[in-house]
Amino acid sequence: MENAIWNGERLVACEVARDYFREKAIREASYSGQLRCPDEGCVSPVLKYCHGEIKEPHFAHRDNTECDYIRFEKTS
C-alpha cells in the first residue's frame, strides 16, 4: 500500500523514504500504532511502515484484513 494517514496528513511511502529524518519519525509513529488506512470504513485501520534493503517502501495493515482501499489501489 502506497498511502497512509498520520496526524491528518496523507503520506506516500516512496516520498517518506527520501528523507532520513522524516522516515525516522514515520517509523516511530508506525511502532506506536499512529498510522491509519486511508479507507475510513476499514475494519482494521492500523498500518505499519515497511522499508528494508530488499522491499520497496510501503505501508501494510498490522492485521491481515480485507480492505477495500487495497483492492482499489491495486486496480489504479
C-alpha positions as CSV (number, residue, x, y, z in Angstrom):
1,M,0.0,0.0,0.0
2,E,1.5,3.3,-1.0
3,N,-0.6,5.7,1.2
4,A,-1.3,6.2,4.9
5,I,-2.7,8.9,7.1
6,W,-0.8,10.4,10.1
7,N,-2.0,13.3,12.1
8,G,-4.4,14.2,9.3
9,E,-1.7,14.2,6.7
10,R,-1.6,11.8,3.7
11,L,1.7,10.1,3.5
12,V,3.2,8.5,0.4
13,A,5.7,5.7,1.2
14,C,8.2,6.4,-1.6
15,E,8.3,10.1,-0.6
16,V,8.8,9.2,3.1
17,A,11.8,7.1,2.2
18,R,13.6,10.1,0.5
19,D,14.2,12.0,3.8
20,Y,16.0,10.1,6.6
21,F,14.7,12.3,9.5
22,R,11.1,12.1,8.1
23,E,11.4,8.4,7.7
24,K,12.6,8.0,11.3
25,A,9.6,10.0,12.6
26,I,7.2,7.8,10.5
27,R,8.9,4.6,11.8
28,E,8.3,5.8,15.4
29,A,4.7,6.6,14.5
30,S,4.4,3.1,13.0
31,Y,5.7,1.4,16.1
32,S,3.3,3.3,18.3
33,G,0.3,2.5,16.1
34,Q,-0.4,6.0,14.8
35,L,-0.5,5.3,11.1
36,R,-4.0,4.8,9.7
37,C,-5.5,3.3,6.5
38,P,-6.9,6.0,4.1
39,D,-10.2,4.0,3.9
40,E,-12.4,5.5,6.6
41,G,-14.5,2.3,6.6
42,C,-11.6,-0.1,7.1
43,V,-12.2,-2.6,9.9
44,S,-8.6,-2.8,10.9
45,P,-7.2,0.7,10.2
46,V,-3.8,0.5,11.9
47,L,-0.9,0.4,9.5
48,K,2.8,-0.2,9.7
49,Y,5.6,1.4,7.6
50,C,7.9,-1.1,5.9
51,H,11.2,-0.4,4.2
52,G,14.2,-2.6,4.0
53,E,17.1,-3.4,1.8
54,I,15.1,-5.8,-0.4
55,K,11.5,-4.4,-0.3
56,E,10.4,-1.0,-1.6
57,P,8.9,1.3,1.0
58,H,5.2,0.6,1.6
59,F,2.5,0.6,4.3
60,A,0.8,-2.6,5.4
61,H,-2.1,-3.4,7.7
62,R,-0.9,-4.7,11.1
63,D,-3.7,-7.3,10.9
64,N,-4.2,-9.2,7.7
65,T,-7.6,-8.0,6.7
66,E,-9.6,-7.4,3.6
67,C,-9.5,-3.7,2.8
68,D,-11.4,-2.0,0.0
69,Y,-8.7,0.6,-0.3
70,I,-6.0,-2.1,-1.1
71,R,-8.2,-3.6,-3.8
72,F,-8.8,0.0,-5.2
73,E,-5.1,0.8,-5.1
74,K,-4.1,-2.4,-6.9
75,T,-6.5,-1.6,-9.8
76,S,-5.4,2.0,-10.2
